[in-house]
Amino acid sequence: MRSEVKPPWFQVRFDNLDREAECNEGETLFHSARRAGVRIVGACGGRGVCGTCIVRISSGEVDVERPESAGGATAPRAKEWVRACLSRPSSDCVVEIAPRSIAAVVRAEVGGQEVTVAPDPVVRGHDVVLAPAIMGQRQGGGADADRVIDALRDEGAARIDLYALRELPGLLRGTGWRLQALVRGDEVIGVQPSGTRPLGLAIDLGTTNCAGFLVDLETGARLASLGIENPQAAYGADLVSRVNHAIRSAAGARELQTAAIAAIVGLARDLCEAVSAMPAQIIEVAVCGNTAMHHLLLGLPVSQLGRAPFVPAMCGAIDIKARDLGLATAPGAYVHLLPNVGGYVGGDHVAVLLATENRWAKTTTIVMDIGTNTEISLIHRGAITSVSAPSGPALEGGHIGAGMRAAEGAIERVRVVDGSLQIEVIGGDAEAVGLCGSGVLDALAAMVEAGLVNRRGRIGSGHAAIRAHGDHREVTLAPGVAFTQNDVRAVQLAKAAIRAGIDCLLQEAGLEESAIERVVIAGAFGAYIGLESAVRIGLLPALPLARIEQVGNAAGIGVRMALASAALRDRARALALRSRYLELGSLAGFRRIFMGRIGFE
């Protein structure tokens, strides 16, 4: 038999992480790092178009493709920062990753304004006491499952999950014929020792961050919460990059599904550990996410989401066994996914509407969750109309040359003082290494205020902070951290998309901006933005700031509400059905409105 020859590979050492990876011949540093689980920021998913995945070659031979070239490759100059996705080792090498790619995230938002929920769990625990099985005695005869179900007839039980059935005989005999049966509808989904605390897990599966909440289902109390970066970020900061990755191959779709599941598994493990519990105590899971995240998690096809008319495979709420997704929960536990509204308005926005209903129910309100995909709803006279604005990752620091997550060293505030730009950095005295989302908005607003950027978005000249390299201009915010002309354009496109979404909703309803009584801004990014800066650059309407409210991670609150209460789960379904979805690009005048919002008023 002819033996298969393994292709050559090179050893890559990521020096400032003390990690190593095998890089196949012809493979880029970015893709080998992704295979090895080494995080290098790559907002475009490694396609060579964003410039965020910079590294420095300390030793070894590496061919670097220059984006402006016609395809030629050269060796990097000494101490030069290069794009990992355009760099292919030709020998073993040592690599330094840019500090902003490895800084620990300190603001993966899990908070929000709490809403009190009366517990009404979908799964209820019922204590069952049986007589011991004794040969020849009628009271103790019959199959174990039949006797348990018979004891639960008044609770509606009629069947038992196979995995619960496998545990039943041993548990009955090991606990003196006393146990707690977990009933969901007509199904006994699990059995456990009496007195075991039933736990629920709520997951806000965001494009950028994933937030997890562990809940006591008997009381509805939140026991622990945790936010992490969505591991799918390795495949691109925006949804389009991930959808395209899934479309290109079945293996790509599986990678994205596996990454989403790994995030949920990790959150369940760490949250349970925080309260000295076991994941097997989780008897119900509720998940919200945008439509693309929903489809990728379930392994549903997304090709139809990637092209007009952007039709989802399904919009209704769905319940599936947690084990079918590979989640280590109670054996028969279910995962409930909140319903979607349309192509790019998903269950996360439904969760936001659910959590904020007390704020918008009787007013003309704009409810928005600003992120890589910004969902916006206009509520007027009880009608809900929703659009999705393709804002991309620029407002969260993605596709920005010096962009980074909200980690120590990220510039988060920029102000104009006596004509100069002054910065504030997360971590106080930490050295500035990049720019996070709130800093992106502040920086641009400050540059417009100081006259460094004109109304059309062009960086000018004649200021000490402006550097020119031929036709290329940039504004220096700190040593090694600059805001380039391409960065300005990226933010202009993002803010124009969002503002055009608001304008189109108002146009459809025949309303003026002044009719907006309240703006509710949800989401991790929305919790930290400077409202004055957002208004100054035209991201938000020029309304009195008292009308604008930042509510934090409302999606996380909404999914916890749906986890804890069957009635609120039904309410979420009703809100999704009540929402009228409009495809923004198909609306009359959208392009004209969008172009009119590119500049700065």
N, C-alpha and C positions, 0 to 999 in steps of 0.2 A: 504494500500500500504506500502510495506517495505521501510523504509527510508534508503538512502545511507549514510554510515558512512564515514566521511571525515578522511583521514589518518592523523596520528599525524604529527605535524610540530614543528620546533623550531625557535625562533627569533634569528637572527644573526645581530649583530651591527658591522658595519665597522667603527671603532672608528675615524680614521684619515680622514674619508670622511663625518662623521656625517650622515650616511645613514644606513637604515635597510632593511633586506630581510627576507622572510619566507623560511626556508629550510625544505623540506619534509624529513620524516624519511628515512634514507638510501641514501639521496642525498648528493653529495659533496658540499663543500663550493664554488668551482669554478662554478658548474652548477647553484647553487642557485643565485650566484652573476650575472651570465649571464642573467638569467630570469628577474632579478630585474634591469638590465641595469647598474650594477656596473662593471666598467672595472678592470679586473685583467688580466695581460698579460699571455697568454697561447699559445705559439707558435705552440704546437701540437694539439690545440683544446681541451685540457682536457683529453688526452688519457694516461697521466702519463709517457711520454717518454722523455720530454724535460727539466723539472725542472725549468721553468721560472716563474711559477705561485706561488711564495712563499709568505706566510703570517705567522704572529706570533699570537698565541692564548694568549690573555690577560687574559681571564677568561672563565670558562665553561668547559664542558667535550666534548672531540673530539677524535674519533678513527682515527689513522693515519696508513695507509698501507705503509709499507716500501718497496721501489722498489726492494731492494736486497733480500727481504725475500720471503718465499714460500707462502705468502698470509696472514700471521699473522698481526694483527693490535695492535698498542700500543698507549698509551697516550703520547702526546708530552712532552719533558722535558721543564723545565722552560726556557723562553726566546729563545726557539728553533724555527728557521725558518723551515716551513714544506711546502709541496706542497698542494695547495688548492684542486687540482683535486684528491688527494688521502686522503683527510681529510673529515670525516663524523661526524657532530655534533650529540651528544646523549643528549644534553641539550641546553638551551639557552646559547649563548656565545658572547663574544666580540673579534673582530679580528682586527689586524693591518695589512694593506696591505703594501708590500715593497715600499719604496719611488720611485723606478724606474718604478713601475707600474702606479703611479698616477701623475708623473711629466708632466706638460703641454708641449705638443709638440710645438717646435718653428721653425721647419723646415719641414713643409709639402709643398714641392716645387710647386710653381705655376708659377715661372718665366721661362725665356728662352730668346733666342736671337730672337727679334721680326722680323716678315716678313710682309711687306706691302701687303695688299690685296685690289684689286679694288672691291668694293661692287657689288655683282651680286646675290642678295638674291633669294632663292627659293620662298619665300612668299613676295608679293608686296602689299603695301597699295594703294588703289585708292579712291579718294574722289568721293562720289555719292551725287547728289542733285536731289530730286524728287519733282514733284508738289504735293501739299497736296491732299489727297484722298477726293473727293467731290462727293456726290451722284449725279448720272445722268450726270456727265461730263466725256467725253472720256479720256481727258488727265490725270485725277487723278483716273481712274478706274483700275481694275485688282488687282490681289493678290500682296501683298508686295514683296514676294520673286521673283515672275515673273518680276516685274518692276525693281528690283535691278539687276537681272541677265541680263535682256534686256539692261540695261545701261552699262553693262560690257562685252557685246558681243565681242567688239574689243580687250578685254584683255584675251579672251579665256574662260571666265566663262560659265559654262553650268549647274552647280548644286550647292546646298548649304548644308552645314553640318547641321544635325538635331539640334544640340545644338545652333548653330548660328541662325538657324531659330527660335528657341524659344525666343531668345533675340531681334530679328529683329523688330517686331511690336512696342514694347515699346520704343526701342531706336529711331526709326523713328519719333514717335510722341512726344518724349521727347526732341528732338534736332532740331525741326523745319524742319524735312525731309531732314536732311543733316547728312551724316555719312562717315566713312572710312570703306571700304570693304577690307578684307584681302583675296587675291586670291593666291592659290597654284595650279598650273596646271590648270585644268578646274573646280576646286572646290572653292567656297567661304567658307573658313574655319572659318571665324569670322567677326563680325561687332563691331565697337567701335566708340566713338565720334571722329570727325575730329580733327586732330592735336595731337592725342595720339602717343607717341613715340613707334615704334615697337621694341621690344626687342627679342634677341635670347639668348639661354643658351647652352653653350658648356661644356661637362662633360668628363673628363678623368677618367674613372672608373678603377683605379689601384688596384692591389691586396692588397697593403699596404695603399696607400693614395688615396683619391678622390680629384680631383681638379676641381673647377667650375669657369666659366668665363661668365660674363654678357656682351653682345655685343649690340651696337646700329646697327641694321640691315641696316639702311639707309646710315650710314657712314662707317660701319665696325669697328668702334672704340671700344676698350675694355673699359668698364665703371667700372668694379670691378672684382676682382678675390679673390678666397678663397680656401685654402686647409684644408682638415680634414682627420682624420684616417678613413679608410674603416671600418664600424661597423661589417662587416663580420669577422674581425680579431678575434672576440670572438669565432669563430668556427674553428680557426686554422690560423697560419701565412702563410701557404703554400696552393697552389691550391689543392694538393692531399687530404689534410685533409677536405677541403670544399666539393670537389667533392664526397668524400666518405660519408660525412654527408648527402649530398643530395641523394645519392644512397640508403642509409640505410632506408629512409622512405620518403613518400610524404610530411609529416609534416616538415622534415628537409629541403627539397628543398624549401618549402614555407617560412621557416624562413630565408633562405639565400636570397631569392628574396625580401622579406619584408625589410631586412637589407639594400640591395642595393638601393631599392626605397626610403627608409627613408633618405639615404645619399643624394640622388638627391633632394628630397623635402626640406631637411634642407638647402642645398646649395642655391636652388632657393629662399627660403624665406629670408635667410640672405643677399644674394647678392642684392636682390630687396630692402630690407630695407636700405642697405648702400647707395642707390641712390634715396631714397624716391619714389620708384616705387612699383607696385603690381605684384605678380606672374601672374595675369591674363593678363598682358601686354606681357608676353612671348608667341610669336607666332610660334616659331620653336625651337626645341631642337636637338642637335647633340651629340652623345655619341660614345666614343671609349673605348675599353677594350680588354683584351686578350680573346681567344675563350671561355674559361671556364666562365669568368665573363659575357661575352655576353650571353651565354646560361642560366646562373643562373638568370640574370636580366629578361630575357624573359620568364622564366619558361620552357625552353626547356629541354628535357631529357639529362642527362650528363653521364649516365652509359656507353655509347659507347666511351666517352672521357676518361674514367677511365681505359680502357684496350686496348691492341693492337688490331687493327692498329690505334686506336685513331681518329676515324672518326667523324667530326662535323655533327650536324644535318643540318647545312647550312653554306655556306661561303659568299654568296652574300650579298650586302647591303640590308637593310630592312627598310621600313617606316611603322610605326604603330601610331595609335592615342595615344597621351599622356595620355588621360583619361583612356585608357585600362590598363595603368600601375599605375593608381591612382595618376598621377601628377596634381597639381593644376596650370595649365597654362591657356591660352586662350582656350575656350571650344573645338574648333576643331583643335587645334595645333597637329602637328605630331612630333614624335621622329624619327630621322634618325640615324641608327646605321651603322658605317663604316664597310666595308667588312672584312672578315677574310681571311687569306692565307691558313691556315691548322689547324691541330689538336691543336697545342699550339702556333701558331703564329697568332695573332688576329688583330683586327682593330686598336689597339693602336700602333702596329708596322707599320701598313700601314700609320697611322698618322705621325709617326716619319719619314718614307721615304718621305712622302709628304712635310713635313716641312724642310727637309734637302736636298732636291733634288738638290738645287743649289750648294751644297758642294760635291756631289758625281757623278754628271751627266757625267763628262768627265774624271774620274779617277778610278783607282782600289782602292776600298774603303771597309773597314769593318764598317758597321753601327750596333751599338748594344745598347740595352736598358737593363742595368744590374738591376736585381731585383730578387724576389723569383722565377721568371721564366724569364730567360734571352734570349731575341730574338736577333738573329744575322743574318745579311745579308751580303753577299759578292757581290759587284757590280763590274763586270769585262767585259769590251767591251760591255757595255749596257745590259748585262744579270744580273738578280737578282736571287740569290739563297739564301734561308732562312732556318735556323734551329732554334730549341728551345732547350736550355740547361737547364736541371732541376737543377738549382743552389740552390734551397731551400732558406730559410730565413736567413741563417747564416751570409751572407755578410751585412745584414741590422740589425743585432743584435739578430735575432730570433734563437732559438736552441743554444744560447750562454748563459752559466750559469749566467753571469752578464749583459747580453744583454738588451738593452732598445731602445726606440725611440730617435730621435734627440731632446731631451728636456734638460732643464737646469739641470746641474749635470752630463750630459753624457760626458765621455771622448771621445774627437774627434780627438786628435793628440797624438802620442807617439813618442819620439825621444830618441836616444842614445847619452848621453853626458858623456864623461869620463867613459864609461863603465856602467853607470847607466841609468835607464829608467826614462825619464821626460815626464810628461803628460800635456795636455791642456784640459780644461773643458769648455763646453758650459755654458756661464754665467760668464766667467772670474774667479772670486774668489769663485764661488759656490763649495760646497763640492761634491766630486766625489761620485756618487751613482751607476754608471753602465757604460756601454760601448756601443756607437752607431756604426753604420755601418762603417763610415770612421775611427773611432777609432779601430775597429776590424782589418782592413787591416793594419793600422799603427802599432798596437801592435804586430801583427805577424811578420811584416817586421822588426821591431826593435828587436824582440827576436831572429830572424834568424841572423841579423847583429851582435848582441852582443854575439852570440854563445849559447844562452839559449835554443834554439831549433836547432837540427841538420838537415841535409839535408833530412832525412827521416821523419821529423816531430816529433821527440821524444824530450820531455823536459828533459834537462840534470840535472846536480847537481853542487854544488860548487859555487853558486851565491847567494848573499844576498837576492835577490828577489824570489828565488825558495823555496817553502815549500813542504815537503814530508809528506804524511800520509799513511804509509805502501807503497803499490805499486802506490798510487795516488800522482801525482805531479801537482803543479800549480805555476804560476808566479803571484806574488802580484803586482798590478799596483797602488793601493791605499788602504787605510784601508777599508776592506769589499768588495773590488773589485779585483777579481782574474781571470786569464786566465788559464783554466784547460787543461789537455791533451785531454779531449773530445772536448773542444772548438777548439783546434788545428786541430783535425781530421775533425770536421764539416766544417771548412774553407778550409781544403785541398780538401775535396770532392766537395765543391762548386766551387773553383777556377779550379780544374781539369776538371769539367764538362764544364765550360765556355771555357777554353783553348782548350779542345778537340773539341768543336764545331768549333772554329776558324780553328784548324788544319785540321779537316775533310772537311771544305769548301775549304780550299786551296788545299787539296789533290784532291778533285773532279774536281777542275779547273786546276790542273797540275801546281800550282804556289808555289813558295817559299815565306817565310815570307818577304824577302827583296822586293818582288814585291808590297807589300802593300804601297800605296802612302799616304793614310790617314786613320786614325781611328776616327770615330765620335761616341762619347759616350753620350747617352741621358739618361734622367731620373733623379729623385730626388737624388737617391743614387749616380749616376754617376757624379752629379754636385759637390760633395764634396770630393770624394776620392782623396787621394794623388797619383798622377800618378807614382811617383818614387817608392812608396810602392807597387803599383799594378804590376809594372814591376819587382820589386825585388823578389816578391813571385811567379812570373810566371803566374799571372792572365792575363796580357797583353804581347804581343810579345815584345822582346827587340829591339824596334825601337827608333829612335831619338824622344825625347818628342815633338819636333816641329811638328811632323806628327800626334800627338794625340790631338783631340779637344773635349772639354766638352761643350755641348750646352744646358744643363738644360732640362727642361720639354718640349722636342720637341713634344711629343704626345699631350700635351695641346695646343701647337701652331697649330699642324696639324688639330686637331678637330675644332679649331676656324676657320681655313681656310675653312674647309668643311662646317661649319655653314654659313659663310658669302658669299660663292660663289658657285653657281651651277656648274660652269665650273671646279672648283677645286674638287668638289664632284665627278664629272665624272673622273677627273684625279686620284683621290684616287682609284676608281674602276679599272681604267686601270693599276695602279701600282700593285694592288692585283692580277689581272689576269696575269700580266707579271712575278710575282714572282714564282719561282719554289721551292716548299716546299719539304724538305727532312726530314724524320724521323731519328733523330740522332742515336738512338739505333740500327737501321737496317743497318747502313753503314758499309762497310767492314773495319775491323781494328779498329772500335771505341773503343772496350774494351781495346785493346792493347794501343791505343793512350791515353785513359783515365788514365790507370794505370801508363803510363809513365809520366803523368803530376801531379801525386799525390805529389811527393817530391819537394824539393826546389833546384834549380840549383845553 
